[in-house]
Amino acid sequence: MRTVFALFNFKSSDLAAEERNYIEYHVQLARQLPGLRQYIIGRLRGPADQSPPYYRAATLSFDSNDAKRSAMRDSPVANPLAADGESHMSGTRWLELESEIIVPFTAKQAGKDYFVMAAEFDLKLDGLDLAAAEKRYLDHHTRLARRLPGLRHYVIGRLMPVAGVQPERLHMATLIFDDFEALKAAYRSPAGRELAKDEEATITNARVYRIDATVQI
């Protein structure tokens, strides 16, 4: 699949008005994108007592890059959606990945709240070449992660160039739980402790986003 992960702030300091426009207009336009298979929006949560670097995030998934390109360039909602983003959003960080579903989102319900942990990262090589490090990540690390109790959805992918610009990191993963407490409980479990230890050995240069999210599609 092709997944877009977008982070942004609002231009205006009137957050109540910006939120109304976003939920009542922008999101409703995005829901009409043809071929949109999954659409999740949310507010970012900063690390302990700190403000997050972005106010909102959204993920949009399509069957392929061609499907994403067609929807966002050629559909009737493409231009008004882009115009609204230009008018209301600032500091946008736009990531795209060739994504692979490790744990299907069988519990997904439109309108329901979930907690999303997303991370962009590189892999530690420790003497391996990149292909061997990626094989270890796919064969070992993802198998550990899928054992997390309460894990509702798990997607991984290789970050791709956007408008000719290379990504800052090579990989991204998204894990979805019912809520933040479920995430914390998962990482306190034996499987979670084993995964955390493997993360230290496997992953480097990570940038983590914690999102109080709502499924749209």
C-alpha positions as CSV (number, residue, x, y, z in Angstrom):
1,M,0.0,0.0,0.0
2,R,1.0,3.7,-0.2
3,T,0.5,5.5,3.1
4,V,0.7,9.2,3.7
5,F,1.6,10.4,7.2
6,A,1.1,14.1,7.6
7,L,1.8,16.4,10.6
8,F,0.9,20.0,10.8
9,N,0.0,23.0,12.9
10,F,-2.7,25.6,12.2
11,K,-1.9,29.1,10.9
12,S,-4.4,30.9,13.2
13,S,-4.2,31.1,16.9
14,D,-7.9,30.7,17.1
15,L,-7.7,26.9,17.6
16,A,-11.5,26.5,18.1
17,A,-12.2,28.0,14.7
18,E,-9.4,26.0,13.0
19,E,-10.7,22.8,14.6
20,R,-14.2,23.5,13.3
21,N,-13.0,24.1,9.8
22,Y,-10.7,21.0,9.9
23,I,-13.3,18.6,11.2
24,E,-16.4,20.0,9.4
25,Y,-14.8,20.8,6.1
26,H,-11.2,19.5,5.5
27,V,-11.8,16.0,6.9
28,Q,-15.1,15.7,5.1
29,L,-13.4,16.5,1.8
30,A,-10.6,14.1,2.5
31,R,-13.1,11.3,3.2
32,Q,-14.3,11.7,-0.5
33,L,-10.9,10.9,-2.0
34,P,-11.4,8.0,-4.4
35,G,-9.6,4.8,-3.4
36,L,-9.0,5.9,0.2
37,R,-8.7,2.6,2.2
38,Q,-8.0,4.0,5.6
39,Y,-8.1,7.5,7.1
40,I,-7.1,8.3,10.7
41,I,-6.8,11.7,12.3
42,G,-5.6,12.8,15.7
43,R,-4.1,15.2,18.1
44,L,-0.5,14.8,19.1
45,R,0.6,14.1,22.7
46,G,3.9,15.5,23.8
47,P,6.4,13.7,26.1
48,A,5.9,14.3,29.8
49,D,4.9,17.9,30.4
50,Q,6.1,19.0,27.0
51,S,4.2,20.4,24.1
52,P,4.3,18.2,21.0
53,P,6.1,19.6,17.9
54,Y,2.9,19.4,15.8
55,Y,-0.7,19.9,16.7
56,R,-2.4,17.3,14.5
57,A,-1.5,14.3,12.4
58,A,-3.4,12.3,9.8
59,T,-2.7,9.0,8.0
60,L,-4.2,8.1,4.6
61,S,-3.7,4.8,2.9
62,F,-4.3,3.8,-0.7
63,D,-3.7,0.5,-2.6
64,S,-0.7,2.0,-4.5
65,N,1.2,5.1,-5.2
66,D,-0.7,5.4,-8.5
67,A,-4.0,5.3,-6.6
68,K,-2.8,8.0,-4.2
69,R,-1.5,10.2,-7.0
70,S,-4.8,9.9,-8.9
71,A,-6.9,10.7,-5.9
72,M,-4.8,13.7,-4.8
73,R,-4.2,15.2,-8.2
74,D,-7.1,14.3,-10.4
75,S,-10.2,13.8,-8.2
76,P,-12.8,16.6,-7.8
77,V,-11.9,17.2,-4.2
78,A,-8.1,17.4,-4.8
79,N,-8.0,21.1,-5.5
80,P,-10.3,22.3,-2.7
81,L,-8.5,20.0,-0.3
82,A,-5.1,21.4,-1.2
83,A,-6.4,25.0,-1.1
84,D,-7.8,24.5,2.4
85,G,-4.6,23.0,3.6
86,E,-2.7,26.0,2.1
87,S,-5.1,28.4,3.8
88,H,-5.2,26.8,7.3
89,M,-2.1,24.6,7.8
90,S,1.5,25.5,8.6
91,G,4.8,23.7,9.2
92,T,3.5,20.6,7.5
93,R,5.7,17.5,7.6
94,W,4.6,15.1,4.8
95,L,5.9,11.5,4.8
96,E,5.0,8.7,2.4
97,L,5.8,5.1,2.7
98,E,5.4,1.9,0.8
99,S,3.5,0.2,3.6
100,E,2.9,-3.4,4.6
101,I,0.3,-4.6,7.1
102,I,1.7,-6.9,9.7
103,V,-1.5,-7.0,12.0
104,P,-4.8,-6.2,10.2
105,F,-7.0,-3.6,11.8
106,T,-9.9,-6.1,12.3
107,A,-11.3,-4.0,15.2
108,K,-11.4,-0.8,13.2
109,Q,-14.6,1.2,13.6
110,A,-15.2,4.6,11.9
111,G,-15.8,7.2,14.6
112,K,-14.0,5.2,17.3
113,D,-11.0,6.6,19.2
114,Y,-7.7,4.8,19.4
115,F,-4.2,5.5,20.4
116,V,-1.5,5.6,17.7
117,M,2.3,5.3,18.2
118,A,4.2,6.1,15.0
119,A,7.9,6.2,14.6
120,E,10.3,7.0,11.7
121,F,13.7,5.5,12.2
122,D,16.9,3.9,10.8
123,L,18.3,0.5,11.6
124,K,21.5,-0.2,13.4
125,L,24.0,-2.0,11.2
126,D,26.5,-3.2,13.7
127,G,28.7,-4.8,11.0
128,L,25.7,-5.9,8.9
129,D,25.0,-4.5,5.5
130,L,21.6,-2.7,5.1
131,A,19.9,-5.7,3.4
132,A,20.9,-8.0,6.3
133,A,19.8,-5.5,8.9
134,E,16.4,-5.1,7.2
135,K,16.0,-8.9,7.0
136,R,16.6,-9.2,10.7
137,Y,14.1,-6.4,11.3
138,L,11.5,-8.1,9.2
139,D,12.1,-11.6,10.4
140,H,12.7,-11.0,14.1
141,H,11.7,-7.5,15.3
142,T,8.2,-7.5,13.7
143,R,7.5,-10.9,15.0
144,L,8.2,-9.7,18.5
145,A,6.1,-6.6,18.0
146,R,3.0,-8.5,16.8
147,R,3.0,-10.4,20.1
148,L,2.2,-7.2,22.1
149,P,-1.0,-7.7,24.0
150,G,-3.8,-5.4,22.9
151,L,-2.1,-4.5,19.6
152,R,-5.0,-3.7,17.2
153,H,-3.1,-2.7,14.1
154,Y,0.6,-2.8,13.0
155,V,1.9,-1.3,9.8
156,I,5.5,-1.0,8.7
157,G,7.1,0.5,5.6
158,R,10.0,2.0,3.7
159,L,9.9,5.8,3.6
160,M,10.0,7.1,0.0
161,P,11.2,10.4,-1.6
162,V,8.5,13.1,-1.8
163,A,8.8,15.7,-4.6
164,G,12.4,14.5,-5.3
165,V,13.4,15.0,-1.6
166,Q,15.0,12.0,0.1
167,P,13.5,11.1,3.5
168,E,15.5,11.9,6.7
169,R,15.1,8.3,7.8
170,L,14.6,5.0,6.0
171,H,11.7,3.3,7.8
172,M,8.4,3.9,9.6
173,A,6.1,1.9,11.8
174,T,2.7,2.5,13.2
175,L,1.1,0.6,16.1
176,I,-2.5,1.2,17.2
177,F,-4.0,0.3,20.6
178,D,-7.4,1.0,22.2
179,D,-5.9,3.8,24.3
180,F,-2.7,5.1,25.9
181,E,-3.1,2.8,28.9
182,A,-3.3,-0.2,26.7
183,L,0.0,0.9,25.1
184,K,1.7,1.2,28.4
185,A,0.4,-2.1,29.6
186,A,1.6,-3.8,26.4
187,Y,5.2,-2.5,27.0
188,R,5.1,-3.7,30.6
189,S,4.2,-7.2,29.5
190,P,7.0,-9.8,29.0
191,A,6.5,-9.4,25.2
192,G,6.8,-5.7,25.6
193,R,10.0,-5.9,27.6
194,E,11.5,-8.2,25.1
195,L,10.5,-5.9,22.3
196,A,11.9,-2.8,24.1
197,K,15.2,-4.6,24.5
198,D,15.3,-5.5,20.8
199,E,14.5,-1.9,19.9
200,E,17.6,-0.8,21.7
201,A,19.6,-3.3,19.7
202,T,17.9,-2.8,16.3
203,I,16.7,0.8,15.9
204,T,18.5,4.1,15.9
205,N,17.7,7.8,15.1
206,A,14.1,7.3,16.0
207,R,11.5,10.0,16.0
208,V,8.3,9.0,17.8
209,Y,4.8,10.5,17.6
210,R,2.0,9.7,20.1
211,I,-1.4,10.5,18.8
212,D,-4.9,10.5,20.4
213,A,-6.7,9.4,17.2
214,T,-10.1,8.8,15.6
215,V,-10.8,6.5,12.7
216,Q,-12.6,8.2,9.8
217,I,-12.4,5.4,7.3
